Amino acid sequence: TIYRSGVHLVIAGNDNNFMQDCLNLVKKFNLGRFVHFQGPVKSPEKEALYKGANLTAYVTVNETFGLVPIESVLCGTEPVVANTAGVAELLRKFNVGYEVEYGDTDALAEIFTRRGLNKNKVPNQKILKLLKGYNWGVVARRFVSLYKNVK
């Protein structure tokens, strides 16, 4: 494992019964000075965390379509997601972010090592394209159209 000056992991959000496991790992590997547990955050603090991050990791198997990676993209920071997550398809369409197989900690570590020290910024034109294709109005019209065709 490589420890580098200035590298810091922020774990933010609800506990979801994983906090104790995270705390145990931090203690086991003596990573306390590199890890900060933020807990739940709301705007504008959430936006500041996304914008200040080099990467946003949201590698979950439990979420059908997590909004965290999309929020990260909209704040200009590339996310890392599980390749089977529902949001991965959308990120692929716009060619943003990184994918790993859920549970592949070596692949995740490789992305963090290779990309984590750089600002992985999403270009403004990709953000605008995502907003144009997936704003609330567009999504609502698609749902209305879908329900109209159900018999």
C-alpha positions in Angstrom: 0.0 0.0 0.0 1.3 3.5 -0.9 0.6 6.3 1.5 1.1 9.8 0.0 1.1 13.1 1.6 -2.0 15.1 1.0 -4.2 12.1 0.2 -7.3 12.0 2.2 -10.4 9.8 2.1 -13.7 11.4 3.1 -16.5 8.9 3.9 -19.8 10.8 3.8 -23.4 9.9 4.0 -25.7 7.7 6.1 -24.3 4.8 8.1 -26.3 2.0 6.4 -24.8 -0.4 8.9 -21.3 -0.2 7.4 -19.8 2.4 9.7 -18.4 0.0 12.3 -16.7 -2.1 9.5 -15.1 1.1 8.1 -13.9 2.2 11.6 -12.4 -1.3 12.2 -10.5 -1.2 8.9 -9.2 2.3 9.5 -8.0 1.2 13.0 -6.6 -2.1 11.7 -4.5 -0.5 9.0 -3.6 2.6 11.1 -5.2 5.0 8.6 -6.8 7.5 11.0 -4.8 10.4 9.7 -5.9 9.7 6.1 -9.6 9.1 6.7 -12.4 11.4 7.8 -15.9 10.3 8.6 -18.3 13.1 7.6 -21.7 11.6 8.2 -24.8 12.8 6.3 -24.3 16.1 4.4 -26.6 18.5 2.7 -26.1 21.4 0.3 -24.0 23.5 0.1 -21.5 21.3 2.1 -22.3 18.4 -0.2 -21.5 20.4 -3.3 -18.3 21.6 -1.8 -17.2 18.0 -1.0 -17.9 16.9 -4.6 -16.1 19.9 -6.1 -13.1 19.5 -3.8 -12.8 15.8 -4.5 -10.4 14.3 -7.0 -12.8 11.3 -7.4 -16.1 10.2 -6.0 -16.4 6.5 -5.2 -19.9 5.0 -5.2 -19.3 1.3 -5.7 -22.4 -0.4 -4.5 -24.4 -3.4 -5.4 -27.6 -2.4 -3.4 -28.6 0.7 -5.4 -30.5 0.3 -8.6 -29.7 3.8 -9.7 -27.7 5.9 -7.3 -27.8 9.7 -7.6 -24.4 10.2 -5.9 -22.5 9.6 -9.2 -24.8 12.0 -11.1 -24.5 14.7 -8.4 -20.7 14.2 -8.6 -20.7 14.6 -12.4 -22.9 17.7 -12.2 -20.3 19.2 -9.7 -17.5 18.4 -12.2 -15.9 15.4 -10.5 -15.7 12.0 -12.1 -17.2 9.1 -10.2 -16.1 5.4 -9.8 -19.1 3.0 -9.9 -19.7 -0.7 -10.1 -20.1 -1.8 -13.7 -23.4 -3.5 -12.9 -25.0 -0.5 -11.3 -27.9 1.1 -13.1 -26.1 4.4 -13.2 -23.1 2.9 -15.0 -25.1 2.7 -18.3 -25.8 6.4 -18.2 -22.2 7.3 -17.3 -21.0 5.1 -20.2 -23.4 6.9 -22.6 -21.7 10.2 -21.7 -18.2 8.7 -21.4 -17.6 9.9 -17.8 -16.3 8.2 -14.8 -14.7 4.9 -14.1 -16.1 1.4 -13.6 -15.0 -1.6 -11.5 -16.5 -5.0 -10.9 -18.2 -4.9 -7.5 -15.9 -6.4 -4.9 -12.8 -6.0 -7.0 -10.7 -4.1 -4.5 -7.6 -4.4 -6.6 -9.2 -2.6 -9.6 -10.6 0.1 -7.2 -7.1 0.5 -5.7 -5.6 0.8 -9.2 -8.0 3.6 -10.1 -7.3 5.4 -6.8 -3.5 5.0 -7.3 -3.5 5.9 -11.0 -6.2 8.6 -11.0 -6.7 9.6 -7.4 -4.0 12.2 -7.1 -5.2 14.1 -10.2 -8.3 16.3 -10.4 -10.6 14.1 -12.6 -12.8 16.9 -13.8 -15.8 16.4 -16.1 -15.7 18.9 -19.0 -18.5 21.4 -19.0 -19.8 20.3 -22.4 -20.5 16.8 -21.0 -22.2 18.3 -18.0 -24.5 20.4 -20.2 -25.2 17.4 -22.5 -26.2 15.3 -19.4 -28.4 18.1 -18.1 -30.1 18.6 -21.5 -30.9 14.9 -21.9 -31.8 14.0 -18.3 -33.4 17.1 -16.6 -36.6 16.6 -14.6 -38.8 17.8 -17.5 -37.3 15.3 -20.0 -37.5 12.4 -17.5 -41.2 13.3 -16.6 -42.2 13.4 -20.3 -40.6 10.0 -20.8 -42.5 8.5 -17.9 -45.8 10.0 -19.1 -45.2 8.6 -22.5 -44.3 5.2 -21.0 -47.5 5.1 -18.9 -49.7 6.2 -21.8 -48.5 3.2 -23.8 -49.2 0.7 -21.0 -52.5 -1.1 -21.6 
